[in-house]
Amino acid sequence: MHNYPELKIWQQARSLVKSIYTLTDSIDQNQQYVLISQMQRAVLSIPSNIAEGAGRHTNKEFVRFHSIANGSAFELETQLFLCIDLGYVSEENVSSVINDLKEIQKMIYRLSESLKQSLDS
């Protein structure tokens, strides 16, 4: 088992949750309820799956949950681009959030690759 609260990736994913909730608060919730709800579920899935994977007994399971978290990160990225396309937010308002999200995606990838290498040895 891994001590997930000490993982920088988990800490940054928690911070991203706050950023997304702040961002979605600025969108008219009555008209865009489905998209906002989906974005909030996707962002919650990232740190949740990292934590759940950390609680599993093997690195193989941990890697599997990283894959799920990474899928949620790419889902969220798409939803952020859709918000821009639909005019709900400006690109300037979400650029820092997208950059943070891309960094989390890279961190998930690097940690997963590191864990995979330990499985091969």
C-alpha beads as a LAMMPS data file, in Angstrom:
LAMMPS data file: protein, C-alpha beads

121 atoms
120 bonds

1 atom types
1 bond types

-500.0 500.0 xlo xhi
-500.0 500.0 ylo yhi
-500.0 500.0 zlo zhi

Masses

1 110.0

Atoms # bond

1 1 1 0.000 0.000 0.000
2 1 1 1.109 3.535 -0.717
3 1 1 0.713 6.586 1.483
4 1 1 -1.335 8.612 -1.020
5 1 1 -1.625 11.855 1.041
6 1 1 2.131 12.228 0.624
7 1 1 1.968 11.837 -3.159
8 1 1 2.454 15.162 -4.933
9 1 1 0.185 13.961 -7.735
10 1 1 -2.684 13.391 -5.293
11 1 1 -2.127 16.804 -3.690
12 1 1 -2.177 18.540 -7.071
13 1 1 -5.277 16.621 -8.110
14 1 1 -7.035 17.848 -4.945
15 1 1 -6.058 21.396 -5.837
16 1 1 -7.484 20.861 -9.327
17 1 1 -10.819 19.871 -7.771
18 1 1 -10.993 23.300 -6.117
19 1 1 -10.096 25.035 -9.393
20 1 1 -12.794 23.194 -11.341
21 1 1 -15.458 23.836 -8.713
22 1 1 -14.534 27.538 -8.708
23 1 1 -14.661 27.591 -12.504
24 1 1 -17.996 25.793 -12.716
25 1 1 -19.485 28.184 -10.160
26 1 1 -18.960 30.948 -12.729
27 1 1 -21.007 29.122 -15.398
28 1 1 -24.798 29.506 -15.520
29 1 1 -25.716 26.275 -13.770
30 1 1 -29.337 26.139 -14.924
31 1 1 -28.523 25.965 -18.608
32 1 1 -25.335 23.911 -18.475
33 1 1 -26.148 21.539 -15.618
34 1 1 -25.184 18.329 -17.429
35 1 1 -21.764 19.582 -18.536
36 1 1 -20.964 21.092 -15.127
37 1 1 -22.011 17.918 -13.350
38 1 1 -19.907 15.774 -15.689
39 1 1 -16.863 18.033 -15.195
40 1 1 -17.222 17.832 -11.428
41 1 1 -17.526 14.036 -11.538
42 1 1 -14.474 13.744 -13.806
43 1 1 -12.291 15.961 -11.615
44 1 1 -13.385 14.111 -8.462
45 1 1 -12.442 10.840 -10.121
46 1 1 -8.787 11.828 -10.510
47 1 1 -7.667 12.053 -6.847
48 1 1 -10.232 9.421 -5.843
49 1 1 -8.783 6.802 -8.185
50 1 1 -5.229 7.667 -7.188
51 1 1 -6.211 7.139 -3.554
52 1 1 -8.128 3.947 -4.280
53 1 1 -5.223 2.521 -6.258
54 1 1 -2.838 3.415 -3.440
55 1 1 -4.965 1.383 -1.094
56 1 1 -4.706 -1.741 -3.219
57 1 1 -2.219 -4.444 -2.419
58 1 1 -0.148 -4.515 -5.587
59 1 1 1.561 -2.057 -7.894
60 1 1 -0.290 -3.697 -10.786
61 1 1 -3.606 -2.597 -9.260
62 1 1 -2.163 0.847 -8.496
63 1 1 -1.220 1.238 -12.178
64 1 1 -4.736 0.188 -13.232
65 1 1 -6.286 2.923 -11.083
66 1 1 -3.806 5.450 -12.497
67 1 1 -5.131 4.516 -15.911
68 1 1 -8.678 5.275 -14.762
69 1 1 -7.553 8.592 -13.230
70 1 1 -5.761 9.490 -16.448
71 1 1 -8.877 8.712 -18.483
72 1 1 -10.840 11.077 -16.253
73 1 1 -8.151 13.737 -16.731
74 1 1 -8.460 13.532 -20.515
75 1 1 -12.253 13.539 -20.227
76 1 1 -12.054 16.718 -18.143
77 1 1 -9.657 18.318 -20.608
78 1 1 -12.142 17.686 -23.421
79 1 1 -14.957 19.168 -21.350
80 1 1 -12.885 22.300 -20.688
81 1 1 -12.306 22.719 -24.415
82 1 1 -16.042 22.245 -25.003
83 1 1 -16.781 25.002 -22.478
84 1 1 -14.537 27.296 -24.511
85 1 1 -16.136 26.192 -27.801
86 1 1 -19.633 26.808 -26.418
87 1 1 -18.676 30.236 -25.074
88 1 1 -19.292 29.348 -21.421
89 1 1 -15.768 30.433 -20.452
90 1 1 -12.934 32.217 -22.186
91 1 1 -9.710 30.486 -23.101
92 1 1 -7.863 32.949 -20.861
93 1 1 -9.990 31.879 -17.874
94 1 1 -9.182 28.196 -18.265
95 1 1 -5.634 28.217 -19.624
96 1 1 -4.022 27.875 -16.194
97 1 1 -6.444 25.082 -15.251
98 1 1 -5.657 23.247 -18.499
99 1 1 -1.928 23.669 -17.833
100 1 1 -2.365 22.255 -14.317
101 1 1 -4.369 19.371 -15.747
102 1 1 -1.702 18.609 -18.360
103 1 1 0.923 18.520 -15.606
104 1 1 -1.196 16.032 -13.652
105 1 1 -1.552 13.895 -16.800
106 1 1 2.240 13.852 -17.159
107 1 1 2.691 12.983 -13.487
108 1 1 0.239 10.099 -13.752
109 1 1 2.090 8.800 -16.789
110 1 1 5.521 9.055 -15.148
111 1 1 4.379 7.381 -11.937
112 1 1 2.629 4.605 -13.860
113 1 1 5.720 3.973 -15.974
114 1 1 7.865 3.853 -12.858
115 1 1 5.516 1.362 -11.234
116 1 1 5.409 -0.741 -14.419
117 1 1 9.201 -0.936 -14.445
118 1 1 9.165 -2.228 -10.867
119 1 1 6.722 -4.921 -12.009
120 1 1 9.094 -6.007 -14.776
121 1 1 12.090 -6.378 -12.464

Bonds

1 1 1 2
2 1 2 3
3 1 3 4
4 1 4 5
5 1 5 6
6 1 6 7
7 1 7 8
8 1 8 9
9 1 9 10
10 1 10 11
11 1 11 12
12 1 12 13
13 1 13 14
14 1 14 15
15 1 15 16
16 1 16 17
17 1 17 18
18 1 18 19
19 1 19 20
20 1 20 21
21 1 21 22
22 1 22 23
23 1 23 24
24 1 24 25
25 1 25 26
26 1 26 27
27 1 27 28
28 1 28 29
29 1 29 30
30 1 30 31
31 1 31 32
32 1 32 33
33 1 33 34
34 1 34 35
35 1 35 36
36 1 36 37
37 1 37 38
38 1 38 39
39 1 39 40
40 1 40 41
41 1 41 42
42 1 42 43
43 1 43 44
44 1 44 45
45 1 45 46
46 1 46 47
47 1 47 48
48 1 48 49
49 1 49 50
50 1 50 51
51 1 51 52
52 1 52 53
53 1 53 54
54 1 54 55
55 1 55 56
56 1 56 57
57 1 57 58
58 1 58 59
59 1 59 60
60 1 60 61
61 1 61 62
62 1 62 63
63 1 63 64
64 1 64 65
65 1 65 66
66 1 66 67
67 1 67 68
68 1 68 69
69 1 69 70
70 1 70 71
71 1 71 72
72 1 72 73
73 1 73 74
74 1 74 75
75 1 75 76
76 1 76 77
77 1 77 78
78 1 78 79
79 1 79 80
80 1 80 81
81 1 81 82
82 1 82 83
83 1 83 84
84 1 84 85
85 1 85 86
86 1 86 87
87 1 87 88
88 1 88 89
89 1 89 90
90 1 90 91
91 1 91 92
92 1 92 93
93 1 93 94
94 1 94 95
95 1 95 96
96 1 96 97
97 1 97 98
98 1 98 99
99 1 99 100
100 1 100 101
101 1 101 102
102 1 102 103
103 1 103 104
104 1 104 105
105 1 105 106
106 1 106 107
107 1 107 108
108 1 108 109
109 1 109 110
110 1 110 111
111 1 111 112
112 1 112 113
113 1 113 114
114 1 114 115
115 1 115 116
116 1 116 117
117 1 117 118
118 1 118 119
119 1 119 120
120 1 120 121
